[in-house]
Each structure stands twice: as C-alpha cells, then as structure tokens.
Amino acid sequence: MNIDIRKYLNELKFEIQAIFFDWGNTLMKFFPGQESPMATWDNVAAIDGVLDILPCLQNNYRLFVLS
C-alpha cells in the first residue's frame, strides 16, 4: 500500500506535534531468526522509503523512536 504521507498529514482534522516510531519493522527491517539485540546483527537495514520521509517530517514535527 502506498500512502502519500504529506497529503495524509495535511488532511487531518487535528494538529500533530510529534510522531512516535517503533524501531523494528517500522524504521528498521526485522530479519527472522535473529534472537539477539539488533546492535549485534550481521545485517541491519532501514525500511524502504523511511530515509526519504524522515527528513521531510523532521521540519514540521518532533520525531521519537521507541524500542
């Protein structure tokens, strides 16, 4: 599913001041079979498109990562 995040946020009927992200499978890809903390994984990768949208969001919202 492709969502135009800028259009979606502009159409909301309330003001957003901050956006909270979950680390795994929201910002970073989860690789099945990994049991240890992500910092020890051999392969760590961002979700497709997240590196493009975060700079756009940071200009208008406070961004937080929860893990």
N, C-alpha and C positions, 0 to 999 in steps of 0.2 A: 504494500500500500504506500503510495507516495502522497505526502501531505505538504502543501505549501505553508510552512510554519509561519512565515511573515504574515501571510494573508489570514491564517487562523488566529494569530495573536491580535491582529488589528480588528477582527470582527467580534472579539469577546466583549461582553457587556459589563465587565468589571476590570479594575486596574490590577495588573500583575506587578509586583515589586521584586519578586525573587523567584527563581526556578531551581528546584532541587532535583538532582540526578542520582540514581542508583549507579554504582560503579559497574557491576557485572551485567552484561547483556543490555545495558543502556548506553554507556560510554565505551566500555571495553568488551571485546568478544570473549565469551566463555568457551573454553575448549574442553569438551567432555573428557573425563578420565583424569583430570587434574584435581588432586586431592589437597595439595599443599597451597599455601598463600600465593597469590598471583605474583608477588615480587620474586618468587623462586622459579617461576615457569620458564621454560626454554623459549617460548613464543608468546608474545604479548602484542595485541593489535587493537586499534580503535574500531568501533562500529563504522561501517561505510557511511560517509557523509557527515559524521559528527565533527570532524576537524574543519569542515566548511561552515557549519552552522554556529558553532560556539563563538567565533569572533563577531558574528552578527548580533548574537544575543547579548554579549558582554557590554555592548554600548548602551543598552537600554535596561538591563536587569542585573540584579545581584545573582550570581550563579554559585551553587553549592553542590558538592559531591558527598553523598552519604555512602558508607560501606558497612 
